[in-house]
Amino acid sequence: MNLHRAARLVGVTRGALQKKIQDGDLNSFDGMITLDELQRAFPEATLENNSMLEHVTHIKESAFGRRIMDRTLPDKEVLAARLHDLSKELVETKGLLKHAHNMLDGLTRLLDRPIPHDADATSLAAQLKDWLHTERMHTPPATESARALLIRDNFLRLISAQVKILPSGSDFFVEGNDTLLQAALRAGVSLSYGCSNGTCGKCKARVISGEIKQVRPHEYVISQEQLEQGYALLCSCTAISDVVLDAEVAQTPTEIPEQHINGIVRAIEFPTNEIAVVHIKTPVHERLRFLAGQRAVLTLAGSLSTQLSIASCPCEDRHLEFHIRRMHGNLFSDYVFNGLKSGDVVSIRGPIGNFVLTVASHRPIVFLAFCNGFAAVKSLMEHAMALEQAESIHLLWIATNDSGLYLPGLARAWADALDNFYYLPTLVGGDLEATASRQENVVAKILAPKLLSIPSLARSDIYISGPNLAVESMKKILLTLFVPEDQIYIDSD
Protein backbone atom coordinates (compact mmCIF):
# COMPACT_ATOMS: atom_id res chain seq x y z
CA MET A 1 0.00 0.00 0.00
CA ASN A 2 1.16 3.59 -0.52
CA LEU A 3 2.14 6.07 2.20
CA HIS A 4 -1.23 7.85 2.21
CA ARG A 5 -3.24 4.67 2.82
CA ALA A 6 -0.71 3.33 5.34
CA ALA A 7 -0.81 6.56 7.35
CA ARG A 8 -4.59 6.53 7.31
CA LEU A 9 -4.62 2.92 8.44
CA VAL A 10 -2.53 3.40 11.59
CA GLY A 11 -3.80 6.91 12.32
CA VAL A 12 -0.63 8.98 11.80
CA THR A 13 0.38 11.67 9.30
CA ARG A 14 2.26 10.93 6.11
CA GLY A 15 5.03 13.13 7.51
CA ALA A 16 5.37 10.81 10.51
CA LEU A 17 5.66 7.78 8.24
CA GLN A 18 8.16 9.58 6.01
CA LYS A 19 10.30 10.34 9.07
CA LYS A 20 10.24 6.69 10.16
CA ILE A 21 11.42 5.69 6.67
CA GLN A 22 14.19 8.32 6.71
CA ASP A 23 15.29 7.18 10.20
CA GLY A 24 15.40 3.55 9.07
CA ASP A 25 12.56 2.48 11.38
CA LEU A 26 10.21 1.57 8.53
CA ASN A 27 11.14 -0.18 5.30
CA SER A 28 9.52 0.77 2.00
CA PHE A 29 10.06 -0.17 -1.60
CA ASP A 30 9.30 2.20 -4.46
CA GLY A 31 7.05 4.27 -2.21
CA MET A 32 5.02 1.24 -1.04
CA ILE A 33 4.77 -0.37 2.40
CA THR A 34 3.70 -3.94 3.11
CA LEU A 35 1.10 -4.70 5.77
CA ASP A 36 3.61 -6.90 7.63
CA GLU A 37 6.14 -4.06 7.71
CA LEU A 38 3.48 -1.61 8.87
CA GLN A 39 2.47 -3.99 11.66
CA ARG A 40 6.11 -4.40 12.70
CA ALA A 41 6.66 -0.64 12.91
CA PHE A 42 3.33 0.00 14.67
CA PRO A 43 2.73 -3.08 16.87
CA GLU A 44 0.44 -1.02 19.09
CA ALA A 45 -1.98 -0.28 16.22
CA THR A 46 -5.36 -1.79 17.11
CA LEU A 47 -8.92 -1.46 15.98
CA GLU A 48 -11.78 -0.63 18.28
CA ASN A 49 -15.40 -0.80 17.19
CA ASN A 50 -16.03 2.60 18.76
CA SER A 51 -13.47 4.27 16.51
CA MET A 52 -15.32 2.92 13.51
CA LEU A 53 -18.61 4.26 14.78
CA GLU A 54 -17.12 7.65 15.58
CA HIS A 55 -15.59 7.88 12.10
CA VAL A 56 -18.85 7.07 10.39
CA THR A 57 -20.78 9.44 12.67
CA HIS A 58 -18.79 12.35 11.26
CA ILE A 59 -19.55 11.50 7.65
CA LYS A 60 -22.26 13.69 6.21
CA GLU A 61 -25.83 12.60 6.79
CA SER A 62 -26.60 12.72 3.11
CA ALA A 63 -24.14 9.92 2.44
CA PHE A 64 -26.41 7.61 4.41
CA GLY A 65 -29.70 9.03 3.17
CA ARG A 66 -29.56 7.36 -0.19
CA ARG A 67 -31.95 4.56 -1.12
CA ILE A 68 -30.39 1.33 -2.35
CA MET A 69 -32.53 -1.20 -4.17
CA ASP A 70 -35.62 0.67 -2.95
CA ARG A 71 -34.69 0.07 0.69
CA THR A 72 -33.86 2.85 3.13
CA LEU A 73 -30.49 2.35 4.80
CA PRO A 74 -30.58 1.72 8.58
CA ASP A 75 -29.29 4.07 11.24
CA LYS A 76 -25.67 4.91 10.52
CA GLU A 77 -24.37 3.36 13.76
CA VAL A 78 -26.21 0.14 13.02
CA LEU A 79 -24.85 0.23 9.48
CA ALA A 80 -21.32 0.82 10.78
CA ALA A 81 -21.58 -2.15 13.13
CA ARG A 82 -22.88 -4.38 10.32
CA LEU A 83 -20.11 -3.26 7.99
CA HIS A 84 -17.58 -3.98 10.70
CA ASP A 85 -18.94 -7.53 11.12
CA LEU A 86 -18.88 -8.08 7.37
CA SER A 87 -15.31 -6.81 7.30
CA LYS A 88 -14.36 -9.37 9.97
CA GLU A 89 -15.93 -12.13 7.85
CA LEU A 90 -14.04 -10.87 4.81
CA VAL A 91 -10.73 -10.97 6.68
CA GLU A 92 -11.39 -14.55 7.85
CA THR A 93 -12.42 -15.62 4.34
CA LYS A 94 -9.33 -14.05 2.80
CA GLY A 95 -7.20 -15.92 5.33
CA LEU A 96 -8.83 -19.23 4.45
CA LEU A 97 -8.46 -18.56 0.72
CA LYS A 98 -4.80 -17.73 1.17
CA HIS A 99 -4.29 -20.97 3.11
CA ALA A 100 -6.17 -22.95 0.42
CA HIS A 101 -3.98 -21.38 -2.25
CA ASN A 102 -0.83 -22.36 -0.32
CA MET A 103 -2.19 -25.90 0.06
CA LEU A 104 -2.82 -26.11 -3.68
CA ASP A 105 0.74 -24.98 -4.39
CA GLY A 106 2.06 -27.57 -1.95
CA LEU A 107 -0.08 -30.29 -3.49
CA THR A 108 1.17 -29.39 -6.96
CA ARG A 109 4.80 -29.67 -5.79
CA LEU A 110 4.01 -32.99 -4.11
CA LEU A 111 2.45 -34.44 -7.26
CA ASP A 112 5.39 -33.26 -9.36
CA ARG A 113 7.76 -35.51 -7.40
CA PRO A 114 8.87 -38.74 -9.13
CA ILE A 115 6.88 -41.81 -7.98
CA PRO A 116 9.02 -44.86 -7.04
CA HIS A 117 8.50 -47.89 -9.30
CA ASP A 118 7.72 -50.15 -6.36
CA ALA A 119 5.26 -47.67 -4.75
CA ASP A 120 1.93 -49.08 -3.63
CA ALA A 121 -1.11 -47.06 -4.79
CA THR A 122 -2.96 -47.64 -1.52
CA SER A 123 0.04 -46.47 0.50
CA LEU A 124 0.49 -43.36 -1.67
CA ALA A 125 -3.19 -42.49 -1.31
CA ALA A 126 -2.94 -42.86 2.47
CA GLN A 127 0.14 -40.62 2.56
CA LEU A 128 -1.62 -38.02 0.44
CA LYS A 129 -4.68 -38.16 2.68
CA ASP A 130 -2.52 -37.70 5.79
CA TRP A 131 -0.69 -34.77 4.18
CA LEU A 132 -3.96 -33.07 3.23
CA HIS A 133 -5.35 -33.57 6.74
CA THR A 134 -2.21 -32.14 8.35
CA GLU A 135 -2.10 -29.12 6.04
CA ARG A 136 -5.82 -28.48 6.41
CA MET A 137 -5.57 -28.45 10.20
CA HIS A 138 -2.41 -26.36 10.20
CA THR A 139 -3.96 -22.96 9.44
CA PRO A 140 -1.45 -20.35 10.66
CA PRO A 141 -3.30 -18.12 13.15
CA ALA A 142 -3.28 -14.40 12.35
CA THR A 143 -2.13 -12.14 15.18
CA GLU A 144 -4.70 -9.83 16.71
CA SER A 145 -2.86 -6.73 15.53
CA ALA A 146 -2.64 -8.05 11.96
CA ARG A 147 -6.32 -8.97 12.04
CA ALA A 148 -7.18 -5.50 13.37
CA LEU A 149 -5.26 -3.74 10.61
CA LEU A 150 -6.89 -5.86 7.94
CA ILE A 151 -10.37 -5.20 9.34
CA ARG A 152 -9.67 -1.48 9.52
CA ASP A 153 -8.33 -1.44 5.97
CA ASN A 154 -11.40 -3.25 4.64
CA PHE A 155 -13.71 -0.93 6.55
CA LEU A 156 -11.98 2.18 5.24
CA ARG A 157 -12.27 0.83 1.71
CA LEU A 158 -16.02 0.53 2.24
CA ILE A 159 -16.56 4.11 3.40
CA SER A 160 -13.98 5.86 1.23
CA ALA A 161 -12.17 5.48 -2.07
CA GLN A 162 -8.60 6.49 -2.83
CA VAL A 163 -7.85 8.54 -5.92
CA LYS A 164 -4.43 8.87 -7.52
CA ILE A 165 -3.66 11.59 -10.08
CA LEU A 166 -1.17 11.05 -12.88
CA PRO A 167 1.33 12.32 -13.87
CA SER A 168 1.72 14.37 -10.64
CA GLY A 169 1.36 11.38 -8.27
CA SER A 170 -0.97 13.34 -5.96
CA ASP A 171 -3.53 11.27 -4.09
CA PHE A 172 -6.54 11.80 -1.84
CA PHE A 173 -9.60 10.06 -0.41
CA VAL A 174 -13.23 10.58 -1.38
CA GLU A 175 -15.70 10.31 1.50
CA GLY A 176 -19.39 10.88 2.04
CA ASN A 177 -21.15 12.43 -0.94
CA ASP A 178 -18.21 14.57 -2.10
CA THR A 179 -17.48 14.77 -5.79
CA LEU A 180 -13.97 14.01 -7.01
CA LEU A 181 -13.28 17.74 -7.34
CA GLN A 182 -14.56 18.58 -3.85
CA ALA A 183 -12.51 15.80 -2.27
CA ALA A 184 -9.37 16.90 -4.14
CA LEU A 185 -9.71 20.54 -3.06
CA ARG A 186 -10.36 19.52 0.56
CA ALA A 187 -7.14 17.51 0.45
CA GLY A 188 -5.14 20.44 -0.93
CA VAL A 189 -4.83 19.02 -4.46
CA SER A 190 -5.16 21.89 -6.94
CA LEU A 191 -6.97 20.32 -9.88
CA SER A 192 -7.96 22.48 -12.82
CA TYR A 193 -11.54 23.76 -12.58
CA GLY A 194 -13.68 26.76 -13.34
CA CYS A 195 -17.31 26.74 -12.28
CA SER A 196 -17.45 23.51 -10.22
CA ASN A 197 -21.09 22.99 -11.25
CA GLY A 198 -20.82 21.23 -14.62
CA THR A 199 -21.00 24.23 -16.92
CA CYS A 200 -17.47 25.09 -18.09
CA GLY A 201 -15.85 21.67 -18.57
CA LYS A 202 -12.46 22.79 -17.20
CA CYS A 203 -12.36 19.92 -14.69
CA LYS A 204 -12.65 17.28 -17.42
CA ALA A 205 -10.24 14.39 -16.84
CA ARG A 206 -9.68 10.84 -18.08
CA VAL A 207 -10.32 7.81 -15.89
CA ILE A 208 -7.39 5.42 -16.33
CA SER A 209 -8.66 2.74 -13.96
CA GLY A 210 -11.37 2.23 -11.37
CA GLU A 211 -15.06 3.01 -11.40
CA ILE A 212 -16.77 6.38 -11.00
CA LYS A 213 -20.42 7.43 -10.95
CA GLN A 214 -22.10 10.65 -12.02
CA VAL A 215 -23.93 12.09 -9.00
CA ARG A 216 -24.71 15.59 -10.29
CA PRO A 217 -26.14 16.76 -13.61
CA HIS A 218 -24.00 18.91 -15.90
CA GLU A 219 -24.67 21.13 -18.87
CA TYR A 220 -21.24 20.68 -20.46
CA VAL A 221 -21.38 18.14 -23.29
CA ILE A 222 -18.59 15.56 -23.49
CA SER A 223 -18.22 14.14 -27.01
CA GLN A 224 -18.99 10.49 -27.62
CA GLU A 225 -15.36 9.91 -28.60
CA GLN A 226 -14.10 11.32 -25.29
CA LEU A 227 -16.72 9.35 -23.33
CA GLU A 228 -15.39 6.18 -24.93
CA GLN A 229 -11.88 7.24 -23.91
CA GLY A 230 -13.00 7.53 -20.28
CA TYR A 231 -13.37 11.31 -19.88
CA ALA A 232 -15.68 12.69 -17.19
CA LEU A 233 -16.28 15.91 -15.24
CA LEU A 234 -14.72 15.72 -11.80
CA CYS A 235 -17.25 18.21 -10.38
CA SER A 236 -20.13 15.90 -11.29
CA CYS A 237 -18.76 12.44 -10.42
CA THR A 238 -17.67 10.55 -7.36
CA ALA A 239 -15.52 7.43 -6.94
CA ILE A 240 -17.09 4.02 -6.39
CA SER A 241 -13.78 2.16 -6.20
CA ASP A 242 -10.16 3.25 -5.96
CA VAL A 243 -9.50 5.35 -9.06
CA VAL A 244 -6.53 6.52 -11.12
CA LEU A 245 -7.09 9.72 -13.11
CA ASP A 246 -5.14 11.47 -15.84
CA ALA A 247 -5.48 15.14 -14.86
CA GLU A 248 -3.36 18.23 -14.47
CA VAL A 249 -2.52 19.45 -10.96
CA ALA A 250 -1.14 22.95 -10.42
CA GLN A 251 1.90 22.70 -8.15
CA THR A 252 3.43 26.12 -8.81
CA PRO A 253 1.86 29.61 -9.14
CA THR A 254 2.88 29.87 -12.80
CA GLU A 255 0.56 26.96 -13.64
CA ILE A 256 -2.57 28.94 -12.70
CA PRO A 257 -3.73 31.65 -15.13
CA GLU A 258 -4.75 35.11 -13.95
CA GLN A 259 -8.52 35.49 -13.69
CA HIS A 260 -10.91 38.46 -13.53
CA ILE A 261 -14.24 37.89 -11.80
CA ASN A 262 -16.82 39.89 -9.87
CA GLY A 263 -17.95 38.78 -6.43
CA ILE A 264 -20.59 39.89 -3.93
CA VAL A 265 -19.84 40.92 -0.35
CA ARG A 266 -21.57 38.28 1.74
CA ALA A 267 -20.62 39.60 5.20
CA ILE A 268 -18.26 41.96 7.00
CA GLU A 269 -17.00 41.20 10.50
CA PHE A 270 -15.00 43.40 12.85
CA PRO A 271 -13.19 41.16 15.35
CA THR A 272 -11.45 44.32 16.64
CA ASN A 273 -11.75 48.02 15.89
CA GLU A 274 -8.63 47.77 13.71
CA ILE A 275 -9.45 44.74 11.53
CA ALA A 276 -12.26 44.03 9.07
CA VAL A 277 -12.81 40.48 7.85
CA VAL A 278 -14.60 40.63 4.49
CA HIS A 279 -16.33 37.53 3.11
CA ILE A 280 -16.94 37.51 -0.65
CA LYS A 281 -19.04 35.04 -2.63
CA THR A 282 -18.09 34.36 -6.23
CA PRO A 283 -20.67 33.78 -9.03
CA VAL A 284 -22.33 30.41 -9.53
CA HIS A 285 -20.52 29.83 -12.82
CA GLU A 286 -17.11 31.17 -11.77
CA ARG A 287 -14.53 30.43 -9.10
CA LEU A 288 -11.20 32.04 -8.33
CA ARG A 289 -8.65 29.28 -8.70
CA PHE A 290 -5.57 29.92 -6.56
CA LEU A 291 -2.96 28.30 -4.34
CA ALA A 292 -3.00 28.82 -0.59
CA GLY A 293 -0.96 31.89 0.38
CA GLN A 294 -1.50 33.81 -2.85
CA ARG A 295 -2.99 37.30 -3.20
CA ALA A 296 -5.62 39.07 -5.26
CA VAL A 297 -6.35 42.67 -6.24
CA LEU A 298 -9.72 43.90 -4.96
CA THR A 299 -11.45 46.91 -6.52
CA LEU A 300 -14.31 48.60 -4.63
CA ALA A 301 -16.68 51.32 -5.77
CA GLY A 302 -15.27 51.08 -9.29
CA SER A 303 -11.87 52.66 -8.58
CA LEU A 304 -10.54 51.91 -5.06
CA SER A 305 -8.01 49.09 -5.40
CA THR A 306 -5.49 47.27 -3.25
CA GLN A 307 -3.66 43.94 -3.21
CA LEU A 308 -4.52 41.60 -0.32
CA SER A 309 -3.67 38.09 0.81
CA ILE A 310 -6.47 35.58 0.36
CA ALA A 311 -7.17 34.32 3.87
CA SER A 312 -9.43 31.42 2.86
CA CYS A 313 -8.48 27.94 1.73
CA PRO A 314 -8.80 27.01 -1.99
CA CYS A 315 -11.10 24.20 -0.81
CA GLU A 316 -13.84 26.63 0.26
CA ASP A 317 -15.62 26.58 -3.09
CA ARG A 318 -17.17 30.02 -3.79
CA HIS A 319 -16.05 31.65 -0.55
CA LEU A 320 -13.14 34.14 -0.43
CA GLU A 321 -11.96 35.82 2.76
CA PHE A 322 -9.82 38.96 3.16
CA HIS A 323 -8.47 40.71 6.27
CA ILE A 324 -8.20 44.52 5.98
CA ARG A 325 -6.33 46.62 8.54
CA ARG A 326 -7.66 50.07 9.41
CA MET A 327 -5.35 52.77 8.05
CA HIS A 328 -6.78 56.24 8.59
CA GLY A 329 -6.46 58.35 5.45
CA ASN A 330 -6.13 55.33 3.16
CA LEU A 331 -9.07 55.55 0.74
CA PHE A 332 -9.52 51.79 0.36
CA SER A 333 -9.36 51.17 4.12
CA ASP A 334 -11.67 54.08 4.92
CA TYR A 335 -14.25 52.78 2.44
CA VAL A 336 -14.15 49.25 3.90
CA PHE A 337 -14.70 50.51 7.45
CA ASN A 338 -17.20 53.24 6.63
CA GLY A 339 -18.96 52.49 3.34
CA LEU A 340 -18.75 48.82 2.34
CA LYS A 341 -21.88 46.73 2.96
CA SER A 342 -23.30 43.30 2.23
CA GLY A 343 -24.43 42.91 -1.36
CA ASP A 344 -21.82 45.28 -2.81
CA VAL A 345 -20.02 44.14 -5.96
CA VAL A 346 -16.26 43.61 -5.72
CA SER A 347 -13.94 43.17 -8.70
CA ILE A 348 -11.29 40.49 -8.13
CA ARG A 349 -8.12 39.95 -10.15
CA GLY A 350 -5.70 37.16 -9.34
CA PRO A 351 -4.07 35.05 -8.19
CA ILE A 352 -0.79 36.90 -7.58
CA GLY A 353 2.41 35.93 -5.78
CA ASN A 354 4.69 33.01 -4.99
CA PHE A 355 4.10 32.69 -1.24
CA VAL A 356 2.91 29.08 -1.37
CA LEU A 357 3.73 25.83 0.41
CA THR A 358 6.58 23.66 -0.79
CA VAL A 359 4.31 20.66 -1.30
CA ALA A 360 7.09 18.12 -1.84
CA SER A 361 8.67 18.88 1.55
CA HIS A 362 7.95 16.80 4.64
CA ARG A 363 10.01 18.98 6.98
CA PRO A 364 8.51 20.64 10.07
CA ILE A 365 6.75 23.94 9.31
CA VAL A 366 7.05 27.21 11.23
CA PHE A 367 4.62 30.03 10.43
CA LEU A 368 5.61 33.53 11.59
CA ALA A 369 2.75 36.02 11.22
CA PHE A 370 3.14 39.71 12.08
CA CYS A 371 -0.25 41.41 12.76
CA ASN A 372 -2.62 40.85 9.82
CA GLY A 373 0.09 38.91 8.02
CA PHE A 374 -1.97 36.17 9.67
CA ALA A 375 -4.30 36.27 6.64
CA ALA A 376 -1.80 34.57 4.32
CA VAL A 377 -0.65 32.24 7.09
CA LYS A 378 -4.25 31.18 7.77
CA SER A 379 -4.64 30.04 4.17
CA LEU A 380 -1.30 28.20 4.25
CA MET A 381 -2.13 26.63 7.60
CA GLU A 382 -5.41 25.21 6.33
CA HIS A 383 -3.62 23.85 3.27
CA ALA A 384 -0.94 22.25 5.46
CA MET A 385 -3.64 20.61 7.59
CA ALA A 386 -5.26 19.20 4.45
CA LEU A 387 -1.97 17.75 3.19
CA GLU A 388 -1.27 15.97 6.51
CA GLN A 389 2.41 15.59 5.70
CA ALA A 390 4.29 18.04 7.92
CA GLU A 391 6.14 16.47 10.83
CA SER A 392 5.00 19.33 13.07
CA ILE A 393 3.57 22.85 12.72
CA HIS A 394 4.37 25.88 14.89
CA LEU A 395 2.52 29.19 14.60
CA LEU A 396 4.18 32.25 16.10
CA TRP A 397 1.66 35.13 15.82
CA ILE A 398 3.32 38.43 16.69
CA ALA A 399 1.50 41.69 17.47
CA THR A 400 2.04 44.91 19.38
CA ASN A 401 -0.97 44.30 21.67
CA ASP A 402 -3.86 41.92 22.28
CA SER A 403 -6.05 43.46 19.58
CA GLY A 404 -3.40 42.54 17.00
CA LEU A 405 -4.15 38.86 17.69
CA TYR A 406 -7.60 39.39 16.26
CA LEU A 407 -8.69 35.75 15.79
CA PRO A 408 -7.18 34.02 18.84
CA GLY A 409 -10.04 31.54 19.10
CA LEU A 410 -9.23 30.09 15.67
CA ALA A 411 -5.56 29.54 16.50
CA ARG A 412 -6.44 27.96 19.85
CA ALA A 413 -8.96 25.68 18.12
CA TRP A 414 -6.22 24.43 15.81
CA ALA A 415 -4.02 23.73 18.82
CA ASP A 416 -6.82 21.79 20.52
CA ALA A 417 -7.69 19.77 17.42
CA LEU A 418 -4.22 18.89 16.11
CA ASP A 419 -1.65 16.81 17.98
CA ASN A 420 1.32 18.20 16.08
CA PHE A 421 0.32 21.91 16.11
CA TYR A 422 1.73 24.46 18.57
CA TYR A 423 0.49 28.03 18.96
CA LEU A 424 2.82 30.74 20.35
CA PRO A 425 1.05 34.13 20.62
CA THR A 426 3.61 36.89 21.23
CA LEU A 427 3.21 40.57 22.11
CA VAL A 428 6.16 42.89 21.46
CA GLY A 429 4.69 46.15 22.78
CA GLY A 430 6.11 48.33 20.02
CA ASP A 431 5.52 49.61 16.51
CA LEU A 432 6.19 46.77 14.10
CA GLU A 433 6.58 49.27 11.26
CA ALA A 434 9.23 51.37 12.98
CA THR A 435 12.83 51.67 11.77
CA ALA A 436 14.79 48.63 10.69
CA SER A 437 17.15 48.93 13.67
CA ARG A 438 14.15 48.95 16.01
CA GLN A 439 12.81 45.81 14.31
CA GLU A 440 16.05 43.89 14.67
CA ASN A 441 16.29 44.92 18.32
CA VAL A 442 12.72 43.68 18.99
CA VAL A 443 13.29 40.40 17.19
CA ALA A 444 16.64 39.76 18.85
CA LYS A 445 15.48 40.48 22.42
CA ILE A 446 11.90 39.17 22.40
CA LEU A 447 11.47 36.80 19.49
CA ALA A 448 14.81 34.99 19.27
CA PRO A 449 14.21 33.08 22.57
CA LYS A 450 10.78 32.05 21.26
CA LEU A 451 12.35 30.81 18.05
CA LEU A 452 15.01 28.87 19.93
CA SER A 453 12.29 27.08 21.89
CA ILE A 454 11.01 25.51 18.64
CA PRO A 455 12.54 22.04 18.16
CA SER A 456 14.37 21.40 14.89
CA LEU A 457 14.14 25.08 13.86
CA ALA A 458 17.17 24.81 11.57
CA ARG A 459 15.62 22.03 9.49
CA SER A 460 12.14 23.56 9.27
CA ASP A 461 10.45 25.30 6.37
CA ILE A 462 9.69 28.80 7.66
CA TYR A 463 6.98 31.07 6.22
CA ILE A 464 6.96 34.76 7.30
CA SER A 465 4.19 37.26 6.53
CA GLY A 466 3.73 40.85 7.67
CA PRO A 467 5.14 44.39 7.32
CA ASN A 468 8.30 44.52 5.22
CA LEU A 469 10.64 45.84 7.93
CA ALA A 470 9.52 43.25 10.48
CA VAL A 471 9.77 40.40 7.96
CA GLU A 472 13.25 41.37 6.80
CA SER A 473 14.46 41.69 10.39
CA MET A 474 13.09 38.27 11.20
CA LYS A 475 14.87 36.77 8.22
CA LYS A 476 18.23 38.18 9.41
CA ILE A 477 17.72 36.67 12.85
CA LEU A 478 16.79 33.29 11.39
CA LEU A 479 19.97 33.24 9.33
CA THR A 480 22.01 33.84 12.50
CA LEU A 481 20.19 30.85 14.03
CA PHE A 482 21.53 28.66 11.18
CA VAL A 483 18.30 28.33 9.24
CA PRO A 484 19.23 27.79 5.54
CA GLU A 485 18.09 30.70 3.39
CA ASP A 486 16.38 28.38 0.90
CA GLN A 487 14.05 27.21 3.71
CA ILE A 488 12.79 30.75 4.43
CA TYR A 489 9.76 32.01 2.46
CA ILE A 490 8.64 35.64 2.69
CA ASP A 491 5.38 37.53 2.05
CA SER A 492 5.61 41.20 2.95
CA ASP A 493 3.56 44.39 2.56
Order of alpha helices (4+ residues) and beta strands (2+ residues): alpha-alpha-alpha-alpha-beta-beta-alpha-alpha-alpha-beta-beta-alpha-beta-beta-alpha-beta-beta-beta-beta-beta-beta-beta-beta-alpha-beta-beta-alpha-beta-alpha-beta-alpha-alpha-beta-alpha-beta
